[in-house]
Amino acid sequence: MDQDQRNRFRHLLIIDDAKGRRTVPLEAATYSIGRDSTNSVVLHSKMVSRQHAILLRVTSPDSSTYLFRMIDGDLQGKRSTNGLIINGRRLFSHDLKHGDMVVFGGDVRAKYYAISNLTDSDFDRFVEAKDLSTILSNSVNPFQTLVPTDDDFQDMSEAALVRLASFPELTPYPILEIDLSGIVTYLNPSAVMQFQDISDIGVLHPMLQGLLPMAKPAQPGHRNFFVREVEIGDRVFEQSVHYIAESDLVRSYVADITERKRAEEQLRHQAQREAIINRIVQAMRGTMVTAEVLQITVGLLLEALEASHCIIVQISADGEMVNHYVSHTAVGRHDLIQGNERFLRLCQEAMAQGNQVVLTDDDSGLNLEILAIAQQCQVSSVLMTPLIYLQNYLGSISLFQKSNPTNHTLRDWNTDERGLVKTIADQCAIAIHQAQLYQKVQDLNADLERQVQERTAQLQQKMQELERLNSLKDDFLSTVSHELRTPMSNIKMAIHMLNQFPLEQRQKRYIDILDSECERETELINDLLDLQRLEAGVNPVGVEDVQLQDLIPRMLQPFQSRLSEREQRFSLECEPELPAIKSDRACLERIVAELLNNACKYTAQGGEVSLKISHIGEPQNAIHIKVANQSEIPQHELSRIFDKFYRVPNSDPWKQGGTGLGLALVKRLVEQLQGSIGVESAEGVTTFIVNLPLCPTFNTGFQPMS
């Protein structure tokens, strides 16, 4: 039997829901969990959110094995509706341990197992078994101690006790022992193999050097145990030292922690990398001025990589080097700037193809011109990284290491360093591209104003041209929304990852501000994209039988806190036996949510908001929805309130802001469901009226849900 096969840990999630018990082997790196059929793990319960939780595989910080982390909500950062309860506690994030009990939405239960000591055939039998007690008794809990109890000793055979007694001889970890005079009294086989010369060198060996002064008791109550790290060559060891007073011996237990140290170093580099990228992204969000973003980037790269100089060059559309951003170490170094330009021209073909280029002054393959430039600028190596976006060569980042006459050790620019520069180069390219798009918007708006002023008298002739410009603006907004969506998702994930680390109160406040603003920007982008899809007729409708009585509590839940904060009164009238409507559940929820949100937003503190749902019989045979609030819209404005980006002047005395997209979205959604929407406003009350047919006849392109 293959021992590796038997000892390998297997991770399982055993789920109990409306369809019974089933076992899910956890072998992938990421699982989405929720009610929606698109999830990796589908939970059969109406109490569970569509995307309820995420299960991520992460490496344990205490060992080389991995574990699974359960996070409430989806990767967009949206929390589940009914929360996540693990071992009786409501949690947002939790590293699962063997035997943990998880409750999703207060309805579905699951239990997590991390087991070993099973062959592949046993594991398959485990997955299919309904009674788990027999198999679990043979498995090994990875969190269980290996130290036997007194009862275990009584049950052990003599041979087993002998094996246990010989543990020091069999352990792969070195064990050393010396007396107070410095003489080595014991080395286990592992110590002899790893430190072959320790007996000859004695207390001068790194593992014993300085040990006795620290271990000898100086006074009563002296600490007789300590841990230290010892470096021998490229290896790092953790040495646990015990002073045994009964026999005046100093015993050491040694563990090789080289890999752990390397992993910690990698984590430090990764954290530094994420911090730099986050600061650049913050700079990008704080300003649309390319010069500010690139100048900040120059300083961050110089600090992060400890280079001698850093230069970022921006290239125009015709290939000319138009702007140079230099680190403080290169200010006034015209020779370095000119040398960098010559390097870029000589390597232009490789850079334009998106390749990083490294030049060193000891490379015999380089031409004499490059070597002469390097010698003149007193640099020994250069790392050049192109700024590429959508296959457009927008500029470059150059990092220089200056020559050292006393120590000519070349910098190799390792893979992590190159990866960091490449990631930052991509962010800089996005910043340049966004600035160009912003400038195009400014130019487009200026040109539009000029045309309106010049051609007012020819308005009828120029209507088609204005419509074309409006369409171009819509296309541009759609493009900008798509381009912003990916970086906004990355920002959201970065905020989530930052929240996993301990933060000071001030840092937490800044992260919360960043998260709130990110959420607001994401909602605006989503509204733009939703409206664009609706106007283009590419938004699919999933038809199903919907009982509005069951849907109403869920639709009203998000508004309870808002009504309470503003001390607003809310009334609901709903016929007790409404017929089912064939419609899209998500569209219905969005329509009612937007109308209620609009009503709450423009109702004064202490005002009243009402929702009334009824059935209209033949010939209409429709659901009748009325949302009313205590505010009034001027009659001459009513015809425009469903227009995109239109907001009624002076209708927002509380300065709550908005984009003018909500009602436009509602109108498009109602039309997509083949309904109608109207508005009445008089005597201080505004009422929106929606009629939706019970059995609409959708076009062939819309597929009903099964």
Phi, psi and omega in degrees: 000134179288115184294324178299322179296320183288324187271352183293135180286139175241139182247130185227150172233116181259119191248136172243116176221199186296338181258016175099197183260139175212155182251129181246108174290133181261102182238338180277174182274335184217137175229134169261138187233129178173185184283331183294142184291348179278354181287155174296318178240115183264128178256128186266085179195138177285345179281348184266142179291162179299312170241099191269321185204162175239137177246116183247138174271123181230155179278132180293133179290346183261352182204179180273356180278171179245162177223179181243136179250125179264127182236131180288128176101190181251182185289347175281354179091004180280128180285156177287162184291314187252008172082178183230124182242123181237122181054040175083001181242139176280118186231157173264322181217141183204133173276115187292142175235158182307125177092359180297139177254128183242135176240123179258122174063020181069013187228310183268134180245146178216152178232138185256135177232136169239107189235158174220194178063029176235135172284171179300319181293320177296321180297317178299319178295324179298315183298323185273346187287147174264324176263110188266353190297319183294314183290320181296333179292336179267351183274168182246124174283121183292348180259007182272141180289152179262000182279123182287153177272175179299322179295324178297320179300320182295328182274352184282146174281169179298321180296321180294321178294322178297318179296320179295321180293333182270016180307314179303327181284333186262339185296142178284355181264135181295142174232125182240150178212131176226157175268181186287351175267358177093007180274133179288119182258340180201137171225128175281167184305323180295321179293321179297320182290320185276328182236075189293332184259012187292326180292324181285319184281325178071223187291351176275351177291142183307326181287341182247347185295128179074008185285315185297315179301327180281329186272331183295136180289120180275331182202165179301141181083006179296140181295128183255018178213136174204165181234138177219164177253139181232130177257128175231106184066231179264011180254149178237130182240145172257122186246115176265118188250130180236132172264119181262100187295328184297327183239010181050051178237151176245115183250139182236137172247124190245136176230136177281113182248023182301312182296322179295320178296318178296320179296319177297320178296320177296320178296321177297316178298319181295317179297319178297319180297314180295323179295319180295313181298320180295320179294324178291318179296320177298320178296321179295321180285334183279341182206149174261007181275114184300319184302319181294316181298313184291324179292322175297319181297320179303312181294320180294318179295318179299319181289317186289319186260357179053043176277168179281317181216157175218135179225130172248129181246132175259134184248134181283175181297332180268011174088008180270144177278107190259328183225140177237131177240118189242151175289165182297336180285344182251007179295128181084357180272077180296329178296323180290319179296315179293321178296320178297320178298320180290321175303313183296321180293320181292332182250020187300319184297314180294320181294318181296336178274001177090014183266139170283146182234132176244128177241133176231149186283358178251011179278111182292344181278349181282150178285164186295331181296315179296317179298321180294319179296316180299319180292320180295321182274357178060047176238144181260335179207151180224134173247117181247128183234127181281152172260105185240131173216126183053042177065017176256129180275105188259347181162197183205157172244127179241127176245130185244142170244119185284159181289148177236106184300331183272335182220103186266051176272120184282143174279131186266352181050077187294177186298319180297317180296316179296319179297319178298313181296320180296318179297316180292324177299320178297319178295320178295320179298320177297319180298316179296316181296318179296321178297320177296318177297318179299318179295323177297320178297316179300314180296320180296317179295319179296318180294323179295317178297319180297318180295321179297317180294320184284331191239030178299320181291339182250036187302317183297321182290333186258010180298319180296321179295319178294323177296321178297317179295321178296320177296320178297321178295320178297316178299320181294317178299321178297317180297315180298319180299316179295319183292328182279339187296315181297308178298328178294322176296319179296321179296318180298316179295320179297320178297318179298316181293322178297324180292346178282347182258152177298133183232147172291163182300318180293318178297319179298321180295318179294320179295320179296319177298314180299320180294318180296314179295323178296320179296320180294318178296320180296319178297320178297315180298316180297320178298317179299315182292319179299315180296321179296318179294320180295318181290330179278351179073028182245014179270113185289150177249124176260108188271133176207165176282122184241127173263108184297331178300323180283335186275335187299312181303320180293322180292329185274341186305315183296343186263353183297313181294323180293316177299320181293317181299320183264006178055039179268149178265144181228134178234144182230129174235122182218127177303137187294331184233069177287139176288156177292146179245136175276110185198183178264117183302315182295320179295318178300314180299318182295319181298308182295320181298315182294319180293317178294319178300317179295319180295314179298321186295322186253023174251134182292163178300132182086357180285181185240139175236137182228151177228128180230128181233127181215173180249133176255125182282197182299148005274349184289315182050067188219164172269131185249116182243128177234127176241120183234149176211162184274082172198161184228137178254131178305144184300323182288351179262346187299328183288349186246357189290344178266006178282148177298137174065009182267131176231135183295126181300140175060022180263002184236067183296341181271001176053049179275348176077176180159170183248350184076021181257339188300307182290329176297319177296318180300314181299316180294321180294318179298316179298322179295329177273011178063031177255190179224152179223140177218173182218141175231141180214117181196151176054039174080011180229134176246131183232127173260132185239123181239129174243124181237126181295143179293323183230077180290157176251099183279160178295165182301329185290345181265126184258122177297152177278144179284000000 
